[in-house]
Amino acid sequence: MRISPTRQTSLDAAPASLAEGARRIVGTADLDEKVRLSHATARSWFARALSLRERTGGQPMPAQPGRPDTPVLLPPRDMPKRAVGGQAGRIALLHSLAHIELNAVDLTWDLVGRFAGHRVPRSFFDDWVRVGLEEAKHFSLLRKRLADVGSAYGALPAHHGLWEAAESTGNDLTARLAVIPLVLEARGLDISPNMIAKARKTGDGETADILEIIYRDEKRHVAFGAKWFRFLCDRERTDPEARFQDLVRRHFKGGLKPPFNDRARAEAGLTPGFYRPLVRLTG
């Protein structure tokens, strides 16, 4: 599946609002520009040089993120089996992680831009702009590491399934927080320690160091998700655990798979009462 980039105008001009900056980031197919705009928009936001949203309407967020011609994007069911072990396995893992982090860039900035008109404190956007900046950092680190080992992002096929979460939760901020940070990012807390240990065992300290950075940042991202999910539930006077389970059942395909890193999840504010009832039973 090929996604056409959203047409951009005056990319060199500073955005007038955070919402406009987020729209540019998601829409551009130029990956260097996507990273550059993430840094520039975050810098302007924290310097308080941007309004939150356009004062006279504004354009909607792109329906799909801008993407370059490569990698070839396939439905998850059509993805070839990933290589395991050796140099090919290392490249395949790095490529898969880079693709996840690129999607995380777009998912986070889509949240910022799409919900810029939502009634939440300004500190909500401070948190998610920081997340968007860190996701861009993760993608850049993995992309550079791919180059270091003789490959590049785009050299292998990748799947387009991650954007389905954005499409399913495009009109519901509470659902977006449930699915993106509290399901998808929380899964990173489960699998990262093992990936880090394996990288160090095989002597790939450079990759392990990058994964350590991502793991540390992901814990904070899950914590932001838990904080703001609870905030919205408190405002709606709904039980956070029951609300989370209902939203995940409606917006996330399948149940959640153990094993879970219960300690890291709890440190981020995501206690077992949220996710344990959603475990997919296997016979």
Residue pairs with C-beta under 8 A, 6 or more apart in sequence:
1 73
1 74
1 75
1 160
2 67
2 69
2 73
3 29
3 64
3 65
3 66
3 67
3 73
3 160
4 29
4 64
4 66
5 27
5 28
5 29
5 30
5 66
5 67
6 23
6 26
6 27
6 28
6 62
6 66
7 27
8 24
8 27
8 28
11 24
11 28
11 33
11 37
14 40
14 44
14 49
15 21
15 24
15 41
15 44
15 50
16 50
16 51
16 54
17 50
17 51
17 52
17 53
17 54
17 55
17 58
17 116
18 41
18 45
18 50
18 51
18 52
18 53
18 112
18 113
18 116
18 125
18 129
19 52
19 53
19 54
19 58
19 112
19 113
19 116
20 54
20 58
20 113
21 37
21 40
21 41
21 44
21 45
21 50
21 113
22 41
22 61
22 109
22 110
22 112
22 113
22 114
22 116
22 132
23 59
23 61
23 62
23 113
24 37
24 41
25 34
25 37
25 38
25 41
25 105
25 106
25 109
25 132
26 61
26 62
26 65
26 66
26 106
26 109
26 110
26 113
27 62
27 65
27 66
28 34
28 37
28 66
29 66
29 67
29 68
30 66
30 68
31 68
31 102
31 139
31 143
31 153
34 66
34 102
34 105
34 106
34 136
35 105
35 136
35 139
35 140
38 105
38 109
38 132
38 133
38 135
38 136
39 133
39 136
41 50
41 109
41 129
41 132
42 129
42 130
42 132
42 133
44 50
45 125
45 126
45 129
46 126
46 129
52 116
52 122
52 125
53 116
53 117
61 110
61 113
61 114
64 163
65 103
65 106
65 110
65 163
67 73
68 154
69 154
70 154
70 155
71 95
71 99
71 153
71 154
71 155
71 156
71 157
71 158
72 157
72 158
73 157
73 158
73 159
73 160
74 157
74 158
74 159
74 160
75 159
75 160
75 161
76 159
76 160
76 161
79 157
79 158
79 159
80 157
82 89
82 92
82 93
82 96
83 89
83 91
83 92
84 92
87 149
87 150
90 149
90 202
90 204
90 207
91 146
91 149
91 150
91 151
91 155
91 156
92 156
93 195
94 142
94 145
94 146
94 149
94 151
94 207
95 146
95 151
95 153
95 155
95 156
95 158
96 158
97 142
97 211
97 214
98 139
98 142
98 143
98 146
98 153
99 153
99 158
99 159
100 162
101 135
101 138
101 139
101 142
101 214
102 139
102 153
103 162
103 163
104 135
104 138
104 139
104 185
105 132
105 135
105 136
105 139
106 163
106 166
107 162
107 163
107 165
107 166
107 180
108 128
108 131
108 132
108 135
108 180
109 132
110 166
111 128
111 173
111 176
111 180
112 125
112 128
112 129
112 132
114 170
115 173
115 176
116 125
118 173
120 173
120 228
120 231
120 232
124 228
127 224
127 227
127 228
128 224
131 220
131 221
131 224
134 217
134 220
134 221
137 213
137 217
138 210
138 213
138 214
138 217
141 210
141 213
141 214
142 153
142 210
143 152
143 153
145 206
145 207
145 210
146 152
146 153
146 155
148 206
162 184
164 253
165 176
165 179
165 180
165 184
165 251
165 252
166 176
166 180
168 175
168 179
168 251
169 175
169 176
169 178
169 179
169 180
169 251
170 176
172 247
173 232
174 229
174 232
174 233
174 236
174 243
174 247
175 247
175 250
175 251
177 225
177 228
177 229
177 232
178 229
178 243
178 244
178 247
178 248
178 251
179 247
179 248
179 251
179 252
180 225
181 221
181 222
181 224
181 225
181 226
181 229
182 222
182 225
182 226
182 229
182 244
182 270
182 274
182 275
183 248
183 252
183 256
185 218
185 221
185 222
185 225
186 222
186 225
186 265
186 268
186 270
186 275
188 214
188 215
188 218
189 215
189 218
189 219
189 222
189 261
189 264
189 265
189 268
190 259
190 260
190 261
190 264
190 265
192 211
192 214
192 215
192 218
193 215
193 261
193 264
195 211
196 208
196 211
196 212
196 215
199 205
199 207
199 208
199 211
200 208
219 264
219 267
219 268
220 268
222 265
222 268
222 269
222 270
223 267
223 268
223 269
225 270
226 268
226 269
226 270
227 269
229 240
229 244
230 240
230 269
233 239
233 240
233 243
234 240
236 243
240 274
241 273
241 274
244 274
244 275
245 274
245 277
245 278
248 256
248 278
249 278
254 280
255 278
255 279
255 280
255 281
256 275
256 278
256 279
256 280
257 279
257 280
258 279
260 272
260 275
260 276
262 272
265 271
265 272
265 275
266 272
